[in-house]
Every structure is written in C-alpha cells, then in structure tokens.
C-alpha cells in the first residue's frame, strides 16, 4: 500500500440514485477508475462528498465499501466535520473500527472557536484514536484558521501528521516547511493552486477535478516530482478552466457533470442541492466539452 500523506488524494463525490439512495455501484466504478489512473489515496465524505446531507449510517456504508473493495490498494481516509467534540470523538472511533487508514479533520463546525478551543477539539479526538490525522486548514470557507502557533501545539499530539492546506495563500507552504520541516506533511487543497504549491514543496494534492480527470491530475503531480516542470505546466494550463469549477459554491454539481461526461459518474445530487439547468448548465458543459476536445496526450 502507498504511504500516507503523499501523492494525489481525491475528495470523492458521493453517488446517488434518482431516489436519493446511495449508488454504491457507481461509487465503486469511479474509485476503481481513479485507482487504475494512479491515485495514491482517497478521502470519503468530505465537502465534495456532500457530507452535510449524509446520515452517519451512509458514511459508514461508504467507508465499509471502500475498505472491503480497495483497502489493499490505497489508504482510505475518513473525513470528520462535526459541531460538537463528542460527535467528533465518536466519528473518529467509528472510522478506526471500520478500517479507515486515517482521518481528515476540520476544526469545529458552525461555532467560531478560538485557538484554545480548536486545539482542545483536536486533542480530544487525538486521545480517542490511534489513527493518523490530517488537519483541514480552510479559513476561506470555514472561518477558523490553524496558525503556525496552533500547529506548534497540535504537533505535540502524535496523531497529527499532515495538513490539507486550503488557506489560498501559497506562501503558507514555505512558512509551514520553514517552521516544521518534514514533521508536518502538506497537501494542497485548492485545485487552482496545486501546481504552484507542489513547486513550493507540498507533498501531495487533495483534489476535486481528479474525480472526473484522474489521469491528468496524477500526471501533473508526477511530472512536478520528476522535475519535468514544462510538461506539467502545459497540462496544468489546459486543465485550469476545469479546475476553476472546483472553487465555486456549486462545485459538487460541476464536478459531477464532468464525471458524467467521462462516463464515470452520475449527475444526481442530494437536496438542497439541485442539478444545474439552463444557462448555468450550458456554461459548465461548454467548459467541460471544450477541454475534452483539446485533451492532452499523457506521457509520464
């Protein structure tokens, strides 16, 4: 199995049937296609996976299916995004019991916790599980920033090993590396900044458009790590109109449309999300279709 916290980790979409039930067949088909394309791990039930609309039993089902089908092929990471410390602890214990290889964990949801409260939140989970943890630092969307001073405290807990870096400030990669060396693995969490952050020394990429275009995503990562910068840059420039679909409130609908266009997904989303219609749908489909027509040939 691949080592944790390096390479390309898709934030998996959750597949639904037209009656809003889980579509496990499509979930497995998509993940298998990505594995064949060279991904290094996966994240289940994140924001892109519509976690806020999933019941805990459904999250359990997705994790069990991934573990049962793919645990010998790649690390499987369970996302935790909870409002209360007790629920976060339960989620971590549940993930470990069901066979997850690690956890991606956000600070407290909804409540704007200060630094002391955020550290205690992570501490409680660290004390409840042996699983390694990747923190999710996304103050742009979730309002709480994990600062360098906070990371200094968090790294005292043996579980804290990595960060999904989504501050949208690429210079933070250098600050983190200067402060903590390789003690904290860094994975870019913003598709439109991945090339830049990989060049600055990020260890990996928690990606969105990889769900529809895994070969191209993996190629960029591998080419950068092979120091084939120009080859990676050309793919990245082609990819940018698609990657920008990830930094939008309707990223789930956008990426699911791209999955459908490539024959590895479905368009169903769970309310309150609704499928795209009219001019909005036409605009997104044009971006997808135009990029498919000019798709580069991958040689890595």
N, C-alpha and C positions, 0 to 999 in steps of 0.2 A: 504494500500500500504506500501511497505517497506520504511524505512527511507533512505535518501540519504547517499552515500559515505561509505557504509559498505557492506561486502559480496563479491560475485562473479559477476562481470560485464563483459560479453562477448563483445569483439570488433567484432561486427557482420561482416561476409562476405556479399558481395552483390551478389545476384544470378542473372545470366543472362541466356537467351535463346541462341540458336545457331546462331541467327541473331543479337546478342549483345543487344537486348532489355532487360529490366528488367523482371525477372521471379518472380513476386510477390507471386505466389502460393508456390514456393519453399522457398522463404524468410519467409513467414508466417509459413510454416510447420516446418522449422528449429527452428525458435524462439519459437514456441509453445512447441516443444520437450524440448528445454532448460528450459523453464518456468516450465514444468512438472518435470524436474530434479532438480529444486530448486534454479535456479539463482536468484539474488537479484536486478538486473537492467540490462540495455544494452546500448551500445554505437553504434550509427549509423554513417556510412560514415567516419570511421577512415581510417588509412593507410591500414589495413587489409580489409577494405571495398572498396578498390580501389578508394578512394575519388578523386584522381588526374585525374581520367578518367570519372568522373561523371559530368553531367550538373547540374546546380542548380535546375532545374525543377525535375530531377531524385532524387536528395537528398530530395526535398520537398515530392515527392511521397513516398519514403521510410519512411520518418518521419510520414506522414499522415496515411499510412497503419499501422505502429506500434502503433500510438496513437489510431486509430479507433478500432483496434483489441485487444490491450493489456494495455491501459492506466490505467485500474482499477486493473491491476495485478502487475505492477512493474514500477519503474522510468525509463523513456526513455530519454537518454542523446544524444544531437546532437554534433557532432564534428565540430570544426571550425579550418581550416588550410588555412589561406589566406595570400596573399602577401602584400596587402595594408590595412591600417587602415579602410578606408571607406568600403571596402568589408567585413571586419570582423564585423564591426558595422551592416551592412545590414544583414549579416548571423545571427547575434545574435537576431536582431529584428524579422527576419523571423522565427527563431526557437521558439521564445516566442509566436508569433502569431499563429503558427501551433500546439501548445500544448505540446512542449517539457517540461520536468521537470527540465532540467539543461543543461549545456554546458560543454564540454571538449574542451580546447582551447590551441593551440600551440602558441609559440612566432612567430614573422613574418617569413614567408617562404622565402627562397632564399636569401634575404638580411640579412647579418650578423649584426644584430642590437646590439648596446651596451646596457649596463644595463639601462641607462636613457631612451633610445628609446623603449626598451622592456617594461618597466614599463608604459610608456605613451600609448603604444599599448594596454595593458590590461586595463588601466584606461579608455580609450575611450570606450571600449566595456562595462565595468562595468557601465559607466554612461548612456549607451543606453538601458539597460535591467534590469529587476528585477530578472532574472534567476540566480540561484547559479552557480558558475563556478569552475570546476576542471582544474587547470593548468596542462600542459603536459610537464614534465621536462625530455627531452631526448637529451642531448648534443651529445650522441654517433652517432645518426642518423641525427639530425637536427642542430647540431653545437652550438646552444645557450644554455648555462646553466643558470638556475634560481638559484642563490646563496642564502645563508642564508640572506645576507644583502638585496637582492632583495625581498625575501619573507617578510621580515620585513616591507618593503614599501607596498607590494601588499596586505598584510593583513589589511591595513588601509581602503581598499575598502570592503564594506560589502558583496559583491558578492563572493569574493574569499574564498572558504571554504575547498578546497582539492587539492591534487597533485597526478597525476599519476607519480609515482617515477620510472623512467627508466634510471637513471644515470649509472646503472650496478655496483654501489658501495653500498653494503648492509649496510655499516656503516652510510650511509646518513639517514637511518630511525632513528637511535638513535640521530644523530645531529638535525634532524628536531624536534623530540619529546622533546629533551632537550631544544631547543630554543623556541618552541611554544606550548608545551603541547598538549592538545586536540583541540586547536584553529584551527589547520590545520589537516584535515583528510588525511591519507596516504594510497594510494592504489598501490600495486606493479604492474608495467607494463611490467615486463620481466618474461616470464613463467618459465625459468630455475632458477629463484631466488625467486620464490614465497614462497616456504616452509620456506626458511631462513628469508625472510622479515616478514612473518606472525609471526614467532617465536620472532622476534625483536619488534613486536608490531604494524605492519601495520594493518589498519582497513579493508582492502579489497584487491581485486585482479582483475585488468582489464586484462582479459585472452584472449589467442588466440586459443589454442587447445580445449578449452571449446566448441567451435563451433561444434566439432566432438565428444568430450568426456565430456559432461557436468556432468554426474553422478560422474565421478571420480574427476573432478575439484572441484565440490561442496563438495564432501566427504573430500578432503584434508583440505579445508577451515574450515568445521565444526569440524572435528576431532581436528585440532590445537586449535580452540577456546574452545573446550571441554577439552583441555589439555590431549588428547589421542595421545601423540606425536609419540609413536612407531607405532600405527596403521596408522597414517598419513604418517610417513616416509616410511613404506612398500609400500603404494600406490604410493608415490612420486618417489621411486626408480624404480618401474615398469614403471611409466609414463615418466621418463627422456628421453629415446630415441625419444618419440613423442614430448615432449616439445622442444627438440632441433631443431625440424623442424620449430619452430617459430622464431629462431634467425638466419635467412638465407635470402638473397635477394629474394628468391622465396618462401617466407612464404605463400603467397596467394595461389599459386599452390599447395604447400604441404598440407595446411590445407583443401583446397577444395577436394583433393584426399582422405583425411581422412574422410571428411563428406560423400563422395560418398560410401566409404567402410562401413559406418554405416547406409546408407540408408536415410540420412537427408540432402542431398545437391546435387549439380551438379558440374561438372568439368569446366564449361565454365568460362573463364577469358576474360577481355577486353584488346585488343592490346593497347600498345606494348607488354603486357604480352602474352605468348603463353602457351598452355598446355605442361606439361612435356612429353618427349619422350625418347626412347632408354634406355641407361644405367642409366641415371639420374632418369627416371621414375621407373625403376626396383628397384633401391636402395631405393627410398622413399616408394614404395609399399611394399617392404620386411620389412621395419621398421614397417609400419602400420599393415601388416598381422601378423608379429611375436608377436606384442603387443596384438592384438586382440585374438590370440590363448592362450595367458597367462593372459588374463584379470582377475583381482582380483574380488572376490565377495564383494560387498559393503554392509557394515553393519554400519549404523550411527544412 
